[in-house]
Amino acid sequence: MKIEMRKLKVIAPFLIGLLFIGGCGTSTTTEEKKEEPTTKKELSLIEKFDFEDLDGNKINWADTKGQIVFVNFWATWCKPCIKEMPSISEANIQLKDKNVMFIIASDEGIEKIKKFESKHDYSFNLVHSKASIFDLGVQALPTTIIINENGDIVFNEIGSRDWGSEKSIALITSFSSKE
């Protein structure tokens, strides 16, 4: 019994540490998971997205019609979010001529987002969500959704991935009617 308790005292802090460094939310391996169909409820969420650039200019969803829109929800404190940002930047560069708009949104304060942006050199612009991203249906961070040219949410994924990979680029462009 004493040996069992000693083992538990040694292992418990390690297991608790793993919980904290495991990520900002639940995640599944993107290579293996199956995509689930988008529901009508999710489709109505896009109307609630109230984003503005870091200068306070509102993003008008009507201006995105005819484009694929890649929306990534993140936070400055989320390590998996920050880890995937270089690959999102790479995807943005690869798709610059493919009619894809990248929106990288956080509900943290604009000044906090600006401070983060000033320390990084990404090919995309960060935006501020006026509403709590969790009120928008986001369950964990990072979460990425893809909206097709008709304004429908066609992809929703929790967790990070290598967005610059050939497979991810093919996924993003697969929602285009122009390919």
N, CA and C atoms as a LAMMPS dump frame, in Angstrom:
ITEM: TIMESTEP
0
ITEM: NUMBER OF ATOMS
537
ITEM: BOX BOUNDS ff ff ff
-5.0000000000000000e+02 5.0000000000000000e+02
-5.0000000000000000e+02 5.0000000000000000e+02
-5.0000000000000000e+02 5.0000000000000000e+02
ITEM: ATOMS id mol type element x y z
1 1 1 N 0.821 -1.201 0
2 1 2 C 0 0 0
3 1 3 C 0.86 1.257 0
4 2 1 N 1.961 1.263 0.811
5 2 2 C 2.842 2.431 0.856
6 2 3 C 3.496 2.669 -0.498
7 3 1 N 3.887 1.595 -1.155
8 3 2 C 4.53 1.73 -2.466
9 3 3 C 3.538 2.31 -3.474
10 4 1 N 2.295 1.847 -3.429
11 4 2 C 1.264 2.36 -4.335
12 4 3 C 1.057 3.86 -4.138
13 5 1 N 0.997 4.321 -2.889
14 5 2 C 0.795 5.744 -2.601
15 5 3 C 1.986 6.575 -3.069
16 6 1 N 3.196 6.044 -2.875
17 6 2 C 4.389 6.763 -3.329
18 6 3 C 4.371 6.923 -4.851
19 7 1 N 3.99 5.849 -5.549
20 7 2 C 3.907 5.913 -7.01
21 7 3 C 2.875 6.951 -7.436
22 8 1 N 1.743 6.962 -6.743
23 8 2 C 0.693 7.916 -7.065
24 8 3 C 1.163 9.352 -6.851
25 9 1 N 1.915 9.593 -5.776
26 9 2 C 2.425 10.934 -5.495
27 9 3 C 3.406 11.392 -6.567
28 10 1 N 4.136 10.464 -7.14
29 10 2 C 5.104 10.797 -8.185
30 10 3 C 4.396 11.001 -9.528
31 11 1 N 3.431 10.167 -9.827
32 11 2 C 2.766 10.193 -11.13
33 11 3 C 1.709 11.29 -11.228
34 12 1 N 1 11.573 -10.142
35 12 2 C -0.107 12.537 -10.18
36 12 3 C 0.297 13.906 -10.726
37 13 1 N 1.38 14.532 -10.24
38 13 2 C 1.747 15.843 -10.802
39 13 3 C 2.059 15.778 -12.299
40 14 1 N 2.664 14.682 -12.723
41 14 2 C 2.974 14.507 -14.139
42 14 3 C 1.689 14.459 -14.97
43 15 1 N 0.702 13.685 -14.506
44 15 2 C -0.562 13.576 -15.234
45 15 3 C -1.314 14.904 -15.267
46 16 1 N -1.296 15.623 -14.163
47 16 2 C -1.944 16.936 -14.125
48 16 3 C -1.253 17.893 -15.097
49 17 1 N 0.074 17.84 -15.138
50 17 2 C 0.824 18.674 -16.081
51 17 3 C 0.459 18.37 -17.523
52 18 1 N 0.277 17.095 -17.84
53 18 2 C -0.116 16.72 -19.199
54 18 3 C -1.468 17.313 -19.58
55 19 1 N -2.384 17.353 -18.63
56 19 2 C -3.69 17.952 -18.909
57 19 3 C -3.559 19.417 -19.297
58 20 1 N -2.664 20.138 -18.621
59 20 2 C -2.509 21.565 -18.899
60 20 3 C -1.793 21.842 -20.208
61 21 1 N -0.808 21.029 -20.565
62 21 2 C -0.066 21.308 -21.799
63 21 3 C -0.657 20.604 -23.005
64 22 1 N -1.711 19.86 -22.799
65 22 2 C -2.319 19.095 -23.883
66 22 3 C -3.017 19.944 -24.922
67 23 1 N -3.327 21.155 -24.634
68 23 2 C -3.995 22.015 -25.604
69 23 3 C -5.016 22.894 -24.933
70 24 1 N -5.622 23.738 -25.735
71 24 2 C -6.589 24.696 -25.21
72 24 3 C -7.997 24.147 -25.241
73 25 1 N -8.194 23.03 -25.875
74 25 2 C -9.514 22.428 -25.954
75 25 3 C -9.387 21.029 -26.48
76 26 1 N -10.509 20.401 -26.713
77 26 2 C -10.47 19.053 -27.227
78 26 3 C -10.015 19.087 -28.67
79 27 1 N -9.308 18.066 -29.054
80 27 2 C -8.8 17.997 -30.409
81 27 3 C -8.791 16.552 -30.848
82 28 1 N -8.929 16.344 -32.129
83 28 2 C -8.806 15.011 -32.672
84 28 3 C -7.768 15.068 -33.763
85 29 1 N -7.237 13.931 -34.105
86 29 2 C -6.263 13.889 -35.174
87 29 3 C -6.982 14.173 -36.48
88 30 1 N -6.595 15.226 -37.142
89 30 2 C -7.324 15.658 -38.333
90 30 3 C -7.146 14.694 -39.497
91 31 1 N -6.058 13.944 -39.503
92 31 2 C -5.831 13.021 -40.604
93 31 3 C -6.832 11.869 -40.558
94 32 1 N -7.332 11.524 -39.347
95 32 2 C -8.162 10.351 -39.202
96 32 3 C -9.636 10.669 -39.023
97 33 1 N -9.976 11.881 -38.608
98 33 2 C -11.372 12.125 -38.277
99 33 3 C -12.217 12.324 -39.52
100 34 1 N -13.479 11.978 -39.373
101 34 2 C -14.411 12.126 -40.476
102 34 3 C -15.127 13.453 -40.335
103 35 1 N -15.364 14.093 -41.445
104 35 2 C -16.064 15.368 -41.418
105 35 3 C -17.555 15.108 -41.259
106 36 1 N -18.185 15.904 -40.405
107 36 2 C -19.609 15.765 -40.175
108 36 3 C -20.34 16.822 -40.991
109 37 1 N -21.536 16.485 -41.461
110 37 2 C -22.283 17.476 -42.237
111 37 3 C -22.652 18.681 -41.382
112 38 1 N -22.695 19.831 -42.014
113 38 2 C -23.042 21.07 -41.33
114 38 3 C -24.559 21.148 -41.187
115 39 1 N -25.021 21.567 -40.02
116 39 2 C -26.459 21.64 -39.773
117 39 3 C -26.984 23.034 -40.089
118 40 1 N -28.297 23.146 -40.202
119 40 2 C -28.934 24.449 -40.448
120 40 3 C -28.599 25.425 -39.327
121 41 1 N -28.527 24.927 -38.083
122 41 2 C -28.2 25.789 -36.947
123 41 3 C -26.833 26.434 -37.157
124 42 1 N -25.843 25.632 -37.608
125 42 2 C -24.509 26.178 -37.844
126 42 3 C -24.529 27.201 -38.973
127 43 1 N -25.344 26.964 -39.984
128 43 2 C -25.389 27.887 -41.112
129 43 3 C -25.877 29.262 -40.684
130 44 1 N -26.765 29.322 -39.701
131 44 2 C -27.275 30.619 -39.262
132 44 3 C -26.259 31.371 -38.404
133 45 1 N -25.237 30.689 -37.91
134 45 2 C -24.245 31.344 -37.06
135 45 3 C -23.458 32.425 -37.784
136 46 1 N -23.239 32.255 -39.071
137 46 2 C -22.439 33.231 -39.811
138 46 3 C -23.043 34.629 -39.703
139 47 1 N -24.343 34.693 -39.587
140 47 2 C -25.003 35.994 -39.467
141 47 3 C -24.656 36.681 -38.148
142 48 1 N -24.212 35.916 -37.155
143 48 2 C -23.864 36.483 -35.848
144 48 3 C -22.405 36.939 -35.779
145 49 1 N -21.597 36.536 -36.747
146 49 2 C -20.185 36.92 -36.729
147 49 3 C -20.081 38.429 -36.909
148 50 1 N -19.538 39.098 -35.931
149 50 2 C -19.386 40.552 -35.964
150 50 3 C -17.903 40.853 -35.775
151 51 1 N -17.179 40.894 -36.89
152 51 2 C -15.733 41.08 -36.854
153 51 3 C -15.363 42.472 -37.325
154 52 1 N -14.246 42.962 -36.801
155 52 2 C -13.685 44.229 -37.261
156 52 3 C -12.175 44.076 -37.343
157 53 1 N -11.575 44.819 -38.279
158 53 2 C -10.117 44.786 -38.351
159 53 3 C -9.557 45.565 -37.163
160 54 1 N -8.261 45.593 -37.037
161 54 2 C -7.655 46.211 -35.859
162 54 3 C -7.689 47.736 -35.896
163 55 1 N -8.206 48.301 -36.984
164 55 2 C -8.44 49.747 -37.059
165 55 3 C -9.896 50.081 -36.754
166 56 1 N -10.696 49.053 -36.435
167 56 2 C -12.101 49.262 -36.09
168 56 3 C -13.065 49.212 -37.255
169 57 1 N -12.584 48.857 -38.451
170 57 2 C -13.46 48.77 -39.624
171 57 3 C -14.192 47.428 -39.627
172 58 1 N -15.508 47.487 -39.744
173 58 2 C -16.342 46.289 -39.716
174 58 3 C -16.12 45.447 -40.974
175 59 1 N -16.079 44.129 -40.804
176 59 2 C -16.002 43.223 -41.947
177 59 3 C -17.426 42.973 -42.422
178 60 1 N -17.678 43.296 -43.676
179 60 2 C -19.007 43.159 -44.259
180 60 3 C -19.098 41.801 -44.954
181 61 1 N -19.972 40.939 -44.451
182 61 2 C -20.094 39.591 -45.009
183 61 3 C -20.593 39.609 -46.449
184 62 1 N -21.316 40.639 -46.844
185 62 2 C -21.78 40.728 -48.232
186 62 3 C -20.592 40.819 -49.189
187 63 1 N -19.49 41.414 -48.724
188 63 2 C -18.292 41.548 -49.557
189 63 3 C -17.566 40.22 -49.769
190 64 1 N -17.914 39.203 -49.003
191 64 2 C -17.224 37.914 -49.13
192 64 3 C -17.949 36.965 -50.079
193 65 1 N -19.136 37.341 -50.543
194 65 2 C -19.87 36.485 -51.484
195 65 3 C -18.994 36.207 -52.691
196 66 1 N -19.006 34.958 -53.125
197 66 2 C -18.195 34.583 -54.269
198 66 3 C -16.779 34.186 -53.898
199 67 1 N -16.45 34.231 -52.611
200 67 2 C -15.121 33.825 -52.143
201 67 3 C -15.254 32.663 -51.158
202 68 1 N -14.219 31.867 -51.075
203 68 2 C -14.109 30.915 -49.975
204 68 3 C -13.556 31.718 -48.808
205 69 1 N -14.16 31.567 -47.635
206 69 2 C -13.697 32.3 -46.459
207 69 3 C -13.219 31.293 -45.417
208 70 1 N -11.959 31.419 -45.055
209 70 2 C -11.306 30.583 -44.048
210 70 3 C -11.317 31.391 -42.753
211 71 1 N -12.054 30.921 -41.744
212 71 2 C -12.13 31.633 -40.467
213 71 3 C -11.498 30.76 -39.393
214 72 1 N -10.496 31.313 -38.725
215 72 2 C -9.824 30.6 -37.643
216 72 3 C -10.022 31.384 -36.353
217 73 1 N -10.572 30.721 -35.338
218 73 2 C -10.76 31.331 -34.026
219 73 3 C -9.583 30.941 -33.146
220 74 1 N -8.992 31.91 -32.477
221 74 2 C -7.765 31.691 -31.716
222 74 3 C -7.732 32.629 -30.51
223 75 1 N -6.685 32.48 -29.701
224 75 2 C -6.436 33.389 -28.576
225 75 3 C -4.933 33.471 -28.339
226 76 1 N -4.502 34.579 -27.778
227 76 2 C -3.065 34.782 -27.538
228 76 3 C -2.513 33.802 -26.513
229 77 1 N -3.355 33.255 -25.658
230 77 2 C -2.915 32.323 -24.619
231 77 3 C -2.962 30.866 -25.074
232 78 1 N -3.449 30.603 -26.266
233 78 2 C -3.65 29.234 -26.767
234 78 3 C -2.433 28.77 -27.569
235 79 1 N -1.631 27.899 -26.976
236 79 2 C -0.407 27.432 -27.643
237 79 3 C -0.674 26.701 -28.963
238 80 1 N -1.665 25.79 -29.047
239 80 2 C -1.93 25.158 -30.344
240 80 3 C -2.361 26.167 -31.415
241 81 1 N -3.065 27.219 -30.993
242 81 2 C -3.477 28.269 -31.94
243 81 3 C -2.249 28.939 -32.548
244 82 1 N -1.341 29.322 -31.677
245 82 2 C -0.137 30.03 -32.115
246 82 3 C 0.761 29.109 -32.935
247 83 1 N 0.801 27.838 -32.556
248 83 2 C 1.634 26.874 -33.275
249 83 3 C 1.189 26.715 -34.733
250 84 1 N -0.133 26.786 -34.983
251 84 2 C -0.601 26.579 -36.358
252 84 3 C -0.576 27.849 -37.211
253 85 1 N -0.337 28.998 -36.608
254 85 2 C -0.378 30.258 -37.368
255 85 3 C 0.624 30.327 -38.523
256 86 1 N 1.862 29.865 -38.36
257 86 2 C 2.759 29.896 -39.527
258 86 3 C 2.221 29.074 -40.702
259 87 1 N 1.547 27.967 -40.416
260 87 2 C 1 27.163 -41.514
261 87 3 C -0.218 27.845 -42.147
262 88 1 N -0.989 28.593 -41.351
263 88 2 C -2.096 29.376 -41.923
264 88 3 C -1.522 30.467 -42.825
265 89 1 N -0.436 31.082 -42.381
266 89 2 C 0.235 32.104 -43.181
267 89 3 C 0.719 31.505 -44.5
268 90 1 N 1.28 30.301 -44.423
269 90 2 C 1.752 29.608 -45.628
270 90 3 C 0.579 29.309 -46.567
271 91 1 N -0.541 28.847 -46.016
272 91 2 C -1.726 28.574 -46.844
273 91 3 C -2.219 29.856 -47.514
274 92 1 N -2.218 30.944 -46.775
275 92 2 C -2.64 32.234 -47.326
276 92 3 C -1.76 32.624 -48.514
277 93 1 N -0.465 32.41 -48.393
278 93 2 C 0.463 32.723 -49.492
279 93 3 C 0.184 31.816 -50.693
280 94 1 N 0.024 30.515 -50.436
281 94 2 C -0.219 29.566 -51.525
282 94 3 C -1.54 29.832 -52.252
283 95 1 N -2.517 30.374 -51.528
284 95 2 C -3.85 30.556 -52.104
285 95 3 C -4.17 32.005 -52.46
286 96 1 N -3.149 32.85 -52.517
287 96 2 C -3.395 34.283 -52.75
288 96 3 C -4.11 34.564 -54.068
289 97 1 N -3.951 33.707 -55.059
290 97 2 C -4.608 33.904 -56.351
291 97 3 C -5.819 32.989 -56.537
292 98 1 N -6.302 32.391 -55.464
293 98 2 C -7.378 31.398 -55.561
294 98 3 C -8.709 31.854 -54.981
295 99 1 N -8.896 33.147 -54.762
296 99 2 C -10.176 33.671 -54.295
297 99 3 C -10.557 33.145 -52.906
298 100 1 N -9.55 33.063 -52.022
299 100 2 C -9.769 32.625 -50.646
300 100 3 C -9.429 33.787 -49.719
301 101 1 N -10.348 34.102 -48.82
302 101 2 C -10.138 35.169 -47.837
303 101 3 C -9.855 34.517 -46.481
304 102 1 N -8.803 34.969 -45.805
305 102 2 C -8.437 34.44 -44.495
306 102 3 C -8.825 35.44 -43.413
307 103 1 N -9.614 34.971 -42.447
308 103 2 C -10.015 35.779 -41.296
309 103 3 C -9.562 35.034 -40.046
310 104 1 N -8.663 35.634 -39.296
311 104 2 C -8.114 35.019 -38.092
312 104 3 C -8.631 35.846 -36.913
313 105 1 N -9.619 35.309 -36.18
314 105 2 C -10.404 36.104 -35.233
315 105 3 C -10.198 35.708 -33.776
316 106 1 N -10.061 36.729 -32.946
317 106 2 C -9.977 36.558 -31.496
318 106 3 C -10.945 37.538 -30.841
319 107 1 N -11.491 37.136 -29.704
320 107 2 C -12.379 38.05 -28.983
321 107 3 C -11.653 38.798 -27.87
322 108 1 N -10.344 38.663 -27.837
323 108 2 C -9.568 39.423 -26.859
324 108 3 C -9.572 40.901 -27.276
325 109 1 N -9.138 41.766 -26.411
326 109 2 C -9.127 43.192 -26.717
327 109 3 C -8.273 43.525 -27.93
328 110 1 N -8.678 44.565 -28.648
329 110 2 C -7.952 44.975 -29.855
330 110 3 C -6.49 45.281 -29.536
331 111 1 N -6.226 45.958 -28.437
332 111 2 C -4.838 46.299 -28.085
333 111 3 C -3.999 45.045 -27.848
334 112 1 N -4.593 44.043 -27.23
335 112 2 C -3.876 42.788 -26.981
336 112 3 C -3.56 42.081 -28.303
337 113 1 N -4.52 42.095 -29.221
338 113 2 C -4.309 41.481 -30.534
339 113 3 C -3.247 42.258 -31.308
340 114 1 N -3.301 43.598 -31.251
341 114 2 C -2.292 44.427 -31.93
342 114 3 C -0.895 44.137 -31.391
343 115 1 N -0.781 44.003 -30.087
344 115 2 C 0.514 43.716 -29.47
345 115 3 C 1.045 42.371 -29.967
346 116 1 N 0.175 41.371 -30.033
347 116 2 C 0.566 40.058 -30.544
348 116 3 C 1.004 40.175 -32.002
349 117 1 N 0.212 40.88 -32.805
350 117 2 C 0.507 41.028 -34.235
351 117 3 C 1.849 41.722 -34.461
352 118 1 N 2.178 42.694 -33.603
353 118 2 C 3.429 43.441 -33.773
354 118 3 C 4.666 42.561 -33.558
355 119 1 N 4.492 41.447 -32.889
356 119 2 C 5.613 40.541 -32.605
357 119 3 C 5.748 39.426 -33.633
358 120 1 N 4.837 39.371 -34.594
359 120 2 C 4.842 38.285 -35.574
360 120 3 C 4.696 38.85 -36.982
361 121 1 N 5.212 38.112 -37.94
362 121 2 C 5.157 38.542 -39.335
363 121 3 C 4.37 37.512 -40.142
364 122 1 N 3.05 37.593 -40.057
365 122 2 C 2.199 36.667 -40.789
366 122 3 C 1.683 37.338 -42.055
367 123 1 N 1.274 36.516 -43.026
368 123 2 C 0.783 37.046 -44.302
369 123 3 C -0.701 37.399 -44.249
370 124 1 N -1.332 37.215 -43.119
371 124 2 C -2.753 37.517 -42.975
372 124 3 C -2.939 38.593 -41.915
373 125 1 N -4.125 39.176 -41.899
374 125 2 C -4.461 40.167 -40.878
375 125 3 C -5.302 39.516 -39.795
376 126 1 N -5.034 39.896 -38.571
377 126 2 C -5.827 39.428 -37.446
378 126 3 C -7.032 40.345 -37.295
379 127 1 N -8.15 39.787 -36.847
380 127 2 C -9.351 40.588 -36.635
381 127 3 C -9.888 40.362 -35.231
382 128 1 N -10.739 41.285 -34.821
383 128 2 C -11.355 41.239 -33.5
384 128 3 C -12.817 40.826 -33.643
385 129 1 N -13.233 39.886 -32.802
386 129 2 C -14.641 39.51 -32.745
387 129 3 C -15.287 40.305 -31.624
388 130 1 N -16.311 41.07 -31.958
389 130 2 C -16.986 41.872 -30.933
390 130 3 C -17.725 40.983 -29.936
391 131 1 N -18.25 39.86 -30.41
392 131 2 C -18.945 38.92 -29.534
393 131 3 C -17.948 37.887 -29.018
394 132 1 N -18.256 37.307 -27.883
395 132 2 C -17.444 36.198 -27.384
396 132 3 C -17.49 35.083 -28.421
397 133 1 N -16.344 34.54 -28.779
398 133 2 C -16.338 33.488 -29.796
399 133 3 C -17.068 32.24 -29.299
400 134 1 N -17.124 32.063 -27.993
401 134 2 C -17.852 30.912 -27.461
402 134 3 C -19.364 31.111 -27.592
403 135 1 N -19.821 32.358 -27.61
404 135 2 C -21.239 32.643 -27.87
405 135 3 C -21.591 32.391 -29.335
406 136 1 N -20.581 32.315 -30.185
407 136 2 C -20.792 32.057 -31.609
408 136 3 C -20.83 30.565 -31.92
409 137 1 N -20.734 29.74 -30.894
410 137 2 C -20.789 28.297 -31.107
411 137 3 C -19.436 27.621 -31.098
412 138 1 N -18.365 28.384 -30.914
413 138 2 C -17.031 27.794 -30.833
414 138 3 C -16.931 27.069 -29.496
415 139 1 N -16.498 25.811 -29.531
416 139 2 C -16.436 25.003 -28.317
417 139 3 C -15.04 24.915 -27.73
418 140 1 N -14.03 25.074 -28.55
419 140 2 C -12.643 24.972 -28.099
420 140 3 C -11.766 25.708 -29.1
421 141 1 N -10.54 25.977 -28.703
422 141 2 C -9.588 26.671 -29.571
423 141 3 C -8.398 25.784 -29.867
424 142 1 N -7.849 25.891 -31.047
425 142 2 C -8.348 26.646 -32.195
426 142 3 C -9.535 25.932 -32.849
427 143 1 N -10.379 26.702 -33.475
428 143 2 C -11.471 26.173 -34.298
429 143 3 C -11.393 26.873 -35.644
430 144 1 N -11.517 26.086 -36.687
431 144 2 C -11.493 26.636 -38.043
432 144 3 C -12.78 26.255 -38.75
433 145 1 N -13.366 27.223 -39.42
434 145 2 C -14.503 26.939 -40.291
435 145 3 C -14.162 27.443 -41.685
436 146 1 N -14.765 26.816 -42.66
437 146 2 C -14.613 27.268 -44.044
438 146 3 C -16.014 27.527 -44.578
439 147 1 N -16.162 28.678 -45.193
440 147 2 C -17.443 29.114 -45.748
441 147 3 C -17.292 29.123 -47.267
442 148 1 N -18.227 28.491 -47.967
443 148 2 C -18.099 28.43 -49.427
444 148 3 C -18.536 29.74 -50.078
445 149 1 N -18.475 29.763 -51.391
446 149 2 C -18.764 30.982 -52.153
447 149 3 C -20.209 31.455 -52.02
448 150 1 N -21.093 30.565 -51.569
449 150 2 C -22.504 30.918 -51.381
450 150 3 C -22.802 31.382 -49.962
451 151 1 N -21.781 31.404 -49.111
452 151 2 C -21.98 31.84 -47.733
453 151 3 C -22.384 30.732 -46.779
454 152 1 N -22.252 29.474 -47.195
455 152 2 C -22.602 28.337 -46.347
456 152 3 C -21.368 27.816 -45.619
457 153 1 N -21.526 27.485 -44.344
458 153 2 C -20.433 26.846 -43.606
459 153 3 C -20.36 25.402 -44.081
460 154 1 N -19.23 25.042 -44.688
461 154 2 C -19.081 23.709 -45.272
462 154 3 C -18.04 22.86 -44.549
463 155 1 N -17.317 23.473 -43.612
464 155 2 C -16.281 22.738 -42.883
465 155 3 C -16.13 23.36 -41.509
466 156 1 N -15.97 22.51 -40.499
467 156 2 C -15.813 22.963 -39.123
468 156 3 C -14.882 21.982 -38.426
469 157 1 N -13.778 22.481 -37.879
470 157 2 C -12.805 21.592 -37.243
471 157 3 C -12.263 22.211 -35.968
472 158 1 N -12.224 21.402 -34.925
473 158 2 C -11.608 21.809 -33.665
474 158 3 C -10.216 21.2 -33.622
475 159 1 N -9.231 22.011 -33.268
476 159 2 C -7.86 21.52 -33.158
477 159 3 C -6.97 22.122 -34.223
478 160 1 N -5.688 21.972 -34.014
479 160 2 C -4.737 22.553 -34.962
480 160 3 C -4.362 21.535 -36.03
481 161 1 N -3.841 22.043 -37.123
482 161 2 C -3.349 21.202 -38.211
483 161 3 C -2.328 22.002 -39.001
484 162 1 N -1.656 21.34 -39.897
485 162 2 C -0.715 22.003 -40.791
486 162 3 C -1.503 22.483 -42.007
487 163 1 N -1.933 23.742 -41.975
488 163 2 C -2.758 24.287 -43.05
489 163 3 C -1.976 24.518 -44.331
490 164 1 N -0.656 24.541 -44.26
491 164 2 C 0.156 24.737 -45.452
492 164 3 C 0.451 23.448 -46.196
493 165 1 N 0.024 22.318 -45.642
494 165 2 C 0.299 21.029 -46.285
495 165 3 C -0.525 20.88 -47.563
496 166 1 N -0.052 20.015 -48.428
497 166 2 C -0.738 19.768 -49.697
498 166 3 C -2.175 19.291 -49.455
499 167 1 N -2.349 18.42 -48.462
500 167 2 C -3.678 17.886 -48.151
501 167 3 C -4.623 18.996 -47.667
502 168 1 N -4.122 19.892 -46.824
503 168 2 C -4.962 20.98 -46.306
504 168 3 C -5.302 21.994 -47.392
505 169 1 N -4.342 22.3 -48.253
506 169 2 C -4.604 23.219 -49.371
507 169 3 C -5.681 22.622 -50.279
508 170 1 N -5.577 21.319 -50.547
509 170 2 C -6.585 20.646 -51.375
510 170 3 C -7.956 20.693 -50.702
511 171 1 N -7.979 20.542 -49.382
512 171 2 C -9.243 20.622 -48.647
513 171 3 C -9.878 22 -48.82
514 172 1 N -9.104 23.039 -48.597
515 172 2 C -9.63 24.407 -48.694
516 172 3 C -10.175 24.676 -50.099
517 173 1 N -9.422 24.326 -51.11
518 173 2 C -9.841 24.623 -52.49
519 173 3 C -10.95 23.691 -52.976
520 174 1 N -11.16 22.574 -52.28
521 174 2 C -12.21 21.639 -52.71
522 174 3 C -13.606 22.246 -52.607
523 175 1 N -13.743 23.319 -51.849
524 175 2 C -15.05 23.95 -51.675
525 175 3 C -15.334 25.02 -52.727
526 176 1 N -14.422 25.196 -53.66
527 176 2 C -14.607 26.188 -54.714
528 176 3 C -15.382 25.584 -55.877
529 177 1 N -16.328 26.322 -56.387
530 177 2 C -17.062 25.868 -57.572
531 177 3 C -16.302 26.227 -58.839
532 178 1 N -15.209 26.984 -58.688
533 178 2 C -14.453 27.466 -59.847
534 178 3 C -13.295 26.553 -60.218
535 179 1 N -13.041 25.534 -59.409
536 179 2 C -11.916 24.629 -59.691
537 179 3 C -12.331 23.551 -60.662
